[in-house]
Amino acid sequence: MQRYIKWLIALAIGFAFWSYWHTPNSGIQNSAHYQVVNGVHQFDGFTITNLAPYEGEFRVLSIENYSLGPESKLSPVDFALGWGKMKDPQVYKQLSIRQSNRWYYWRYENAPPIPVDEISSQSANMHLIPANKDIAKQLAKIDPDNLIYLKGQLVEVKSEDGWMWRSSLSRDDTGNGACELMLVEEVRVLARS
């Protein structure tokens, strides 16, 4: 049995190296703080499980940094992001946008610039978990109104004491539990404001 397990471990390590060296332009460097096996990451007492790959081009509508609570150990920043029509400054600049307590809020005066359901389905508050220190530094240099590209995983986080934090897997939900929890493995600024 031990021989079989050793072969499986050797195979998994070999596949990991092959995947790393054959991924074009990923820019990802594994962090010494994370141990990854079959889409499960171990970090400082937390277990992070990949739920779905996620990537896209987004407009940064707002940024909020956090330092309190168990969430901040993993996700020190939330980005309110827009895509589709919500990437257009002529649309989102007509909204009042703010973040607080891991929530994203928007409102408008008089009439909405686009239908309300499109505002809700083309924007979201994303809790960002940097995959390593380089990604954390890159995220810290991003400003509101920047156009960015993010790539990574939507995840579920569990702590040893039973605390859990899970990403939404839908772009159409709103309210409690509708935010994306993303392990960011690649970030690029496409255009600065």
C-alpha positions as CSV (number, residue, x, y, z in Angstrom):
1,M,0.0,0.0,0.0
2,Q,2.8,2.4,0.9
3,R,4.5,1.8,-2.5
4,Y,1.2,2.6,-4.3
5,I,0.9,5.9,-2.3
6,K,4.5,6.8,-3.1
7,W,3.9,6.3,-6.8
8,L,0.8,8.5,-6.6
9,I,2.7,11.2,-4.9
10,A,5.5,11.0,-7.4
11,L,3.0,11.1,-10.3
12,A,1.2,14.2,-8.7
13,I,4.5,16.0,-8.3
14,G,5.5,15.2,-11.8
15,F,2.2,16.4,-13.2
16,A,2.5,19.6,-11.1
17,F,5.9,20.4,-12.6
18,W,4.7,19.6,-16.1
19,S,1.7,21.9,-15.7
20,Y,3.8,24.7,-14.3
21,W,6.3,24.7,-17.1
22,H,3.8,24.2,-19.9
23,T,1.4,27.0,-18.9
24,P,2.0,29.8,-21.3
25,N,2.4,33.4,-19.9
26,S,0.8,32.5,-16.6
27,G,3.2,34.6,-14.5
28,I,2.2,32.5,-11.5
29,Q,4.8,31.7,-8.9
30,N,3.8,29.3,-6.1
31,S,4.0,30.8,-2.7
32,A,5.9,28.9,0.0
33,H,2.9,29.6,2.3
34,Y,0.5,27.5,0.2
35,Q,0.5,23.7,-0.2
36,V,-1.7,22.6,-3.1
37,V,-3.0,19.1,-3.7
38,N,-5.8,18.3,-6.1
39,G,-7.2,21.9,-6.0
40,V,-7.1,22.1,-2.2
41,H,-4.8,24.7,-0.7
42,Q,-3.5,24.7,2.9
43,F,-2.6,28.1,4.3
44,D,-2.1,29.1,7.9
45,G,-4.8,26.9,9.4
46,F,-7.2,27.4,6.5
47,T,-8.3,24.9,3.8
48,I,-9.1,26.6,0.5
49,T,-10.9,24.4,-2.1
50,N,-11.2,25.4,-5.7
51,L,-14.8,25.5,-6.9
52,A,-14.5,26.8,-10.4
53,P,-11.9,28.5,-12.6
54,Y,-12.7,32.2,-13.1
55,E,-11.2,34.9,-15.3
56,G,-12.3,38.1,-16.9
57,E,-11.7,41.7,-17.9
58,F,-13.2,44.1,-15.3
59,R,-13.5,47.8,-14.5
60,V,-12.5,48.6,-10.9
61,L,-15.5,50.6,-9.5
62,S,-14.3,50.8,-5.9
63,I,-11.7,49.3,-3.6
64,E,-11.9,48.6,0.2
65,N,-9.1,47.3,2.3
66,Y,-9.7,45.2,5.5
67,S,-7.6,44.3,8.5
68,L,-10.0,42.9,11.0
69,G,-11.7,39.5,11.2
70,P,-10.6,36.1,10.0
71,E,-11.4,37.1,6.4
72,S,-8.7,39.7,6.4
73,K,-6.0,37.1,7.0
74,L,-6.8,35.7,3.6
75,S,-8.5,38.5,1.7
76,P,-7.2,41.9,2.7
77,V,-9.0,43.7,-0.1
78,D,-12.4,43.7,-1.9
79,F,-12.8,45.1,-5.4
80,A,-16.2,46.2,-6.6
81,L,-15.9,45.3,-10.3
82,G,-18.0,45.9,-13.4
83,W,-18.1,44.1,-16.7
84,G,-20.4,44.4,-19.8
85,K,-22.1,47.8,-19.7
86,M,-20.8,48.4,-16.2
87,K,-17.3,48.7,-17.6
88,D,-18.3,51.9,-19.4
89,P,-17.4,55.1,-17.4
90,Q,-20.5,56.8,-19.0
91,V,-22.6,54.3,-17.2
92,Y,-21.0,53.6,-13.8
93,K,-20.0,57.3,-13.2
94,Q,-23.7,58.0,-13.0
95,L,-24.0,55.8,-9.9
96,S,-22.9,56.5,-6.4
97,I,-20.8,53.4,-5.4
98,R,-19.4,52.5,-2.0
99,Q,-18.2,49.5,0.0
100,S,-18.5,48.7,3.7
101,N,-18.3,45.6,5.9
102,R,-17.6,43.3,2.8
103,W,-20.6,44.6,1.0
104,Y,-20.9,46.7,-2.2
105,Y,-23.6,49.3,-2.6
106,W,-24.8,51.4,-5.5
107,R,-27.5,54.0,-6.0
108,Y,-28.6,56.5,-8.6
109,E,-30.4,59.8,-8.7
110,N,-33.6,60.1,-10.8
111,A,-33.4,57.3,-13.4
112,P,-30.8,54.5,-13.6
113,P,-28.3,54.8,-16.5
114,I,-29.1,51.2,-17.5
115,P,-31.8,48.8,-16.3
116,V,-31.4,47.9,-12.6
117,D,-31.1,44.2,-13.3
118,E,-28.2,44.9,-15.6
119,I,-26.4,46.9,-12.9
120,S,-26.9,44.0,-10.5
121,S,-25.9,41.2,-13.0
122,Q,-22.9,43.1,-14.5
123,S,-21.2,44.2,-11.3
124,A,-20.2,42.5,-8.0
125,N,-18.1,42.8,-4.9
126,M,-15.2,40.4,-5.1
127,H,-13.2,39.2,-2.0
128,L,-9.7,38.8,-3.4
129,I,-7.2,36.2,-2.0
130,P,-3.8,36.9,-3.4
131,A,-2.1,33.5,-4.3
132,N,1.3,34.9,-3.3
133,K,3.2,38.1,-2.2
134,D,3.8,39.2,-5.8
135,I,0.0,39.1,-6.6
136,A,-0.7,41.0,-3.3
137,K,1.8,43.7,-4.4
138,Q,0.2,44.0,-7.8
139,L,-3.3,44.2,-6.3
140,A,-2.2,47.0,-4.0
141,K,-1.1,49.1,-7.0
142,I,-4.5,49.0,-8.6
143,D,-6.7,52.1,-8.5
144,P,-10.4,52.7,-9.0
145,D,-11.3,53.2,-12.7
146,N,-8.5,50.9,-13.8
147,L,-9.4,48.3,-16.4
148,I,-7.9,45.0,-15.2
149,Y,-7.7,41.3,-16.0
150,L,-8.0,38.7,-13.3
151,K,-7.5,35.0,-13.5
152,G,-7.8,32.4,-10.7
153,Q,-10.3,30.2,-8.9
154,L,-13.6,30.8,-7.1
155,V,-13.1,29.1,-3.8
156,E,-14.5,27.9,-0.5
157,V,-12.5,28.5,2.7
158,K,-12.8,26.5,5.9
159,S,-10.9,27.0,9.1
160,E,-9.9,24.5,11.7
161,D,-12.6,25.8,14.1
162,G,-15.4,25.3,11.6
163,W,-15.7,28.8,10.2
164,M,-16.5,28.8,6.5
165,W,-16.6,31.3,3.6
166,R,-17.9,30.3,0.2
167,S,-17.9,32.0,-3.2
168,S,-21.0,32.6,-5.2
169,L,-21.0,30.7,-8.4
170,S,-23.5,32.8,-10.2
171,R,-23.4,36.3,-11.8
172,D,-27.1,36.8,-11.4
173,D,-27.5,36.5,-7.6
174,T,-27.7,39.5,-5.2
175,G,-27.7,40.1,-1.5
176,N,-26.0,37.9,1.2
177,G,-23.8,35.3,-0.2
178,A,-23.7,36.8,-3.7
179,C,-20.1,38.0,-3.6
180,E,-17.3,36.1,-5.4
181,L,-14.4,34.8,-3.3
182,M,-11.5,34.5,-5.6
183,L,-8.0,33.1,-5.3
184,V,-6.2,35.5,-7.6
185,E,-3.4,33.7,-9.5
186,E,-2.8,36.3,-12.2
187,V,-3.5,40.0,-12.5
188,R,-2.8,42.6,-15.2
189,V,-3.7,46.3,-15.5
190,L,-5.0,46.8,-19.0
191,A,-5.6,50.5,-18.8
192,R,-5.1,53.1,-16.0
193,S,-7.5,55.9,-15.4
